[in-house]
Amino acid sequence: MSAIKIKKGDLVKVIAGKDKDKEGKVIAVDHKKGTVTVEGANMVTKHTKPSPANQQGGIVSQEGPMDVSNVMLVHNGKTTKIGYKVVDGKKVRVARATGEVID
């Protein structure tokens, strides 16, 4: 299994599945399972019991995880693959389409 090149807080575009072409921020990354959770994409309904935090309980809609292969990083308004480069002794992510350093 390869390393996940997407980080929490990145803007990504969904390229496969029911939410294809949606854009959103990455909320969570699960390196073990190889999944990401994207804001507003792959919405699932969850049945919750009443609790002190949620007095009512009931059916709640929330984002579900999706495979990292179904999303692509958006850099300067365009989707791009991600590569790595060593700059000043530090390993940085690079947009493969333009060659620009992402972070």
N, C-alpha and C positions, 0 to 999 in steps of 0.2 A: 504494500500500500504506500502511495507517495504522500509526501507532506502536503498539508493544506496551505495554499498560498493566500487564502482570503482571511482577513482579520476582522474582529469585532469593530463595528463603526464604519466599515467600507460601504460605498454605494455600489450595489450590484444590480444586474438585470437578469431576470429569470429567462432561460433560453429553452426550457423544455417543461412539459407538464401542463396542468390545467390553468396555471397562472402565467403562461408564456407571454413575454413582452412587458411584464410588470417590473417596475424598478422600486427598490427600497433599500433601507439601511440594514446591515447585518446586526441582529440583536445578540445572537449567541453562536459559538462555534464549538462543535463536539469533535475533537481530534480523534478519539477512539473509534467512534462510529462513522466518521467522515461525513458529518452532516452540518448544515448551517440553518439558522432560523432567520427568516427575512421579514421585516416589518410589512404587514399588509398582504403577505403572500402565503399560500397554502393554509388558509383558515380552516380550523377544525372546531367542532362543537364538543364541549366537555361538560358532563353532568357533575355538578358540585353539591356537596352536602352543606347545610347551614353551619357556619362556624363563627367565632367571635369577629373575624375580619370581614366575612361576608354573611351578614345576618339572614339574608333571603335564601341563598342557595339557588338551585335551578340550573338552567342551561346557559353556559358562558361560551362565547366565541373567542378563540385565541389562535395565534400562529403555531403551526406545526413545523417540525424539522423537515428539511429536504436534502437530498444528496448534493454534495458540493459540486458534482459534475453538471448539475442543472442550473448553475448560476455562473455569470461572467462579470468580472470587474468593469465598472464604468469609470473611465479616466478622461477628463476634459470633454464629457458628453458623448464619448465613443466607447464601445466595448473593446476590451483588449485582453490578450493573454498576458501572463505575468512571468517574468524571468528574474534572475538574480544577478547582481554584479557587485564586485568589491570596490568601494569608493572610499578613499582615505582610510583604509584598513578596516572598514565596516561593511558588512554584507547588507545590501539594500535591495528592495524590490524595484523592478524596472518594467515599464509598459513596453511590451514587445512590439506594438504597432508603431510607436514613436521613438522609443529608446530613452524616454524621460524617466527620471527617478520619481517614484511614487511617494515614498516616505523616507 
